[in-house]
Amino acid sequence: MHVRMELSRILIRELTDYQLIELREVSDDGEPVESEPRSFPIVIGLPEAQAIERRLKGLELSRPQTHDLLASVITMLGGTLERVTVTHLAEHTFFAELSIVTASGEHLTVDSRPSDAIALGIAADTPIYVAEDVIESATRDET
């Protein structure tokens, strides 16, 4: 089972080697859950954190960055990024997939790092899902 999540926080500390994003549980329609929402952090690199922050703020650079390029390629080929899914967690490393629907209606799944998937999807308000066992493992590792 997959649980809908949202990017609830991004923490950028440019003087460290790692940055944090936090995902928080929301209802299937994207609204906050009524009970205590589950959340967990994912450690990412500075370039990915800056890309997510830039895309959240709608800032455009004079030349496309990697996430902009991939978004343009998907769009130019008639595809749509349908969802981002964090699929598993192994040895403190998260894994994700992009779910893309092509112009012909074919569903494609592309392996991705969660940070890249979120950076790609955040500008288009693409839903983020996380496998239930990933949430359980990630929240258990926090304690």
DRENVEX-502378 format. One record per residue (C-alpha): chain; residue number from 1; residue in three letters; z, y, x. Coordinates in steps of 0.5 Angstrom, whole numbers, m for minus. Each point is the difference from the previous one (the first is absolute). Layout:
N
KEVEX, A, NUM, ALA, Z, Y, X .
...
//
This chain:
143
KEVEX, A, 1, MET, 0, 0, 0 .
KEVEX, A, 2, HIS, m2, 7, 2 .
KEVEX, A, 3, VAL, 5, 6, m1 .
KEVEX, A, 4, ARG, m3, 7, m1 .
KEVEX, A, 5, MET, 3, 5, 5 .
KEVEX, A, 6, GLU, m1, 7, 3 .
KEVEX, A, 7, LEU, 0, 4, 6 .
KEVEX, A, 8, SER, 7, 3, m1 .
KEVEX, A, 9, ARG, 1, 3, 7 .
KEVEX, A, 10, ILE, m3, 1, 7 .
KEVEX, A, 11, LEU, 4, 2, 6 .
KEVEX, A, 12, ILE, m4, 3, 6 .
KEVEX, A, 13, ARG, 4, 1, 6 .
KEVEX, A, 14, GLU, m5, 2, 5 .
KEVEX, A, 15, LEU, 4, m2, 6 .
KEVEX, A, 16, THR, 1, m7, m1 .
KEVEX, A, 17, ASP, m5, m6, 0 .
KEVEX, A, 18, TYR, 1, m2, m7 .
KEVEX, A, 19, GLN, 0, 3, m7 .
KEVEX, A, 20, LEU, 2, m2, m7 .
KEVEX, A, 21, ILE, m3, 0, m7 .
KEVEX, A, 22, GLU, 5, m3, m5 .
KEVEX, A, 23, LEU, m3, m4, m6 .
KEVEX, A, 24, ARG, 4, 1, m7 .
KEVEX, A, 25, GLU, m1, m5, m6 .
KEVEX, A, 26, VAL, m3, 4, m6 .
KEVEX, A, 27, SER, m2, m3, m7 .
KEVEX, A, 28, ASP, m7, m3, m1 .
KEVEX, A, 29, ASP, m2, 7, m3 .
KEVEX, A, 30, GLY, 2, 3, 7 .
KEVEX, A, 31, GLU, 6, 3, m4 .
KEVEX, A, 32, PRO, 7, m1, 3 .
KEVEX, A, 33, VAL, 4, m6, m2 .
KEVEX, A, 34, GLU, 6, 1, m4 .
KEVEX, A, 35, SER, 4, m5, 4 .
KEVEX, A, 36, GLU, 2, 1, 7 .
KEVEX, A, 37, PRO, m7, 0, 4 .
KEVEX, A, 38, ARG, m1, m4, 6 .
KEVEX, A, 39, SER, m2, 3, 6 .
KEVEX, A, 40, PHE, m1, m1, 8 .
KEVEX, A, 41, PRO, m3, 3, 6 .
KEVEX, A, 42, ILE, m6, m2, 4 .
KEVEX, A, 43, VAL, m1, 3, 7 .
KEVEX, A, 44, ILE, m7, 3, 2 .
KEVEX, A, 45, GLY, m3, 3, 5 .
KEVEX, A, 46, LEU, 0, 8, 1 .
KEVEX, A, 47, PRO, m8, 0, m1 .
KEVEX, A, 48, GLU, 1, m4, m7 .
KEVEX, A, 49, ALA, 6, 5, m2 .
KEVEX, A, 50, GLN, m4, 6, 1 .
KEVEX, A, 51, ALA, m6, m3, m3 .
KEVEX, A, 52, ILE, 4, m2, m6 .
KEVEX, A, 53, GLU, 3, 7, 0 .
KEVEX, A, 54, ARG, m6, 4, 0 .
KEVEX, A, 55, ARG, m3, m4, m5 .
KEVEX, A, 56, LEU, 6, 1, m5 .
KEVEX, A, 57, LYS, m1, 8, 1 .
KEVEX, A, 58, GLY, m7, m1, m1 .
KEVEX, A, 59, LEU, m2, 4, 7 .
KEVEX, A, 60, GLU, m7, m1, 3 .
KEVEX, A, 61, LEU, m2, 0, 7 .
KEVEX, A, 62, SER, m6, 2, 3 .
KEVEX, A, 63, ARG, m2, m7, 1 .
KEVEX, A, 64, PRO, 1, m6, m4 .
KEVEX, A, 65, GLN, 6, m5, 3 .
KEVEX, A, 66, THR, 0, m7, 0 .
KEVEX, A, 67, HIS, 3, m1, m7 .
KEVEX, A, 68, ASP, m5, 6, m3 .
KEVEX, A, 69, LEU, m6, m4, 3 .
KEVEX, A, 70, LEU, 2, m6, m3 .
KEVEX, A, 71, ALA, 1, 3, m7 .
KEVEX, A, 72, SER, m7, 3, 1 .
KEVEX, A, 73, VAL, m3, m6, 1 .
KEVEX, A, 74, ILE, 3, m4, m6 .
KEVEX, A, 75, THR, m2, 6, m4 .
KEVEX, A, 76, MET, m7, 0, 3 .
KEVEX, A, 77, LEU, m1, m7, m2 .
KEVEX, A, 78, GLY, 2, 1, m7 .
KEVEX, A, 79, GLY, 7, m4, 1 .
KEVEX, A, 80, THR, 7, 2, m2 .
KEVEX, A, 81, LEU, 7, m1, 3 .
KEVEX, A, 82, GLU, 3, m3, m6 .
KEVEX, A, 83, ARG, 7, m2, 3 .
KEVEX, A, 84, VAL, 4, m1, 7 .
KEVEX, A, 85, THR, 4, m6, 0 .
KEVEX, A, 86, VAL, 6, m1, 6 .
KEVEX, A, 87, THR, m1, m8, 0 .
KEVEX, A, 88, HIS, 5, m3, 5 .
KEVEX, A, 89, LEU, 5, 2, 5 .
KEVEX, A, 90, ALA, 1, m4, 6 .
KEVEX, A, 91, GLU, 4, 1, 7 .
KEVEX, A, 92, HIS, 1, 7, m3 .
KEVEX, A, 93, THR, m7, 2, m1 .
KEVEX, A, 94, PHE, m3, 1, m6 .
KEVEX, A, 95, PHE, m7, m2, m3 .
KEVEX, A, 96, ALA, m4, 3, m5 .
KEVEX, A, 97, GLU, m7, 0, m4 .
KEVEX, A, 98, LEU, m5, 5, m3 .
KEVEX, A, 99, SER, m3, m3, m6 .
KEVEX, A, 100, ILE, m7, 3, m1 .
KEVEX, A, 101, VAL, m4, 0, m6 .
KEVEX, A, 102, THR, m8, 1, 2 .
KEVEX, A, 103, ALA, m5, 3, m4 .
KEVEX, A, 104, SER, m2, m7, m3 .
KEVEX, A, 105, GLY, 7, m1, m2 .
KEVEX, A, 106, GLU, 1, m5, 6 .
KEVEX, A, 107, HIS, 8, 0, 2 .
KEVEX, A, 108, LEU, 1, 0, 7 .
KEVEX, A, 109, THR, 6, m1, 4 .
KEVEX, A, 110, VAL, 1, 3, 7 .
KEVEX, A, 111, ASP, 5, m1, 5 .
KEVEX, A, 112, SER, 4, 6, 2 .
KEVEX, A, 113, ARG, 6, 3, 3 .
KEVEX, A, 114, PRO, 5, 3, m5 .
KEVEX, A, 115, SER, m1, 7, 3 .
KEVEX, A, 116, ASP, m7, 0, 0 .
KEVEX, A, 117, ALA, m1, m2, m7 .
KEVEX, A, 118, ILE, 5, 5, m3 .
KEVEX, A, 119, ALA, m3, 5, 4 .
KEVEX, A, 120, LEU, m7, m2, m3 .
KEVEX, A, 121, GLY, 3, 0, m7 .
KEVEX, A, 122, ILE, 5, 5, 0 .
KEVEX, A, 123, ALA, m6, 6, m1 .
KEVEX, A, 124, ALA, m3, m4, m6 .
KEVEX, A, 125, ASP, 7, m1, m3 .
KEVEX, A, 126, THR, m1, m8, 1 .
KEVEX, A, 127, PRO, 5, m4, m3 .
KEVEX, A, 128, ILE, 5, m4, 5 .
KEVEX, A, 129, TYR, 2, m7, m1 .
KEVEX, A, 130, VAL, 5, m4, 4 .
KEVEX, A, 131, ALA, 1, m8, 0 .
KEVEX, A, 132, GLU, 7, m1, m3 .
KEVEX, A, 133, ASP, 2, m5, 6 .
KEVEX, A, 134, VAL, m2, 6, 4 .
KEVEX, A, 135, ILE, 5, 5, m3 .
KEVEX, A, 136, GLU, 5, m6, 0 .
KEVEX, A, 137, SER, m1, m1, 7 .
KEVEX, A, 138, ALA, 0, 8, 2 .
KEVEX, A, 139, THR, 6, 2, m4 .
KEVEX, A, 140, ARG, 4, m6, 3 .
KEVEX, A, 141, ASP, m2, 2, 7 .
KEVEX, A, 142, GLU, 3, 7, m1 .
KEVEX, A, 143, THR, 7, m3, m2 .
//
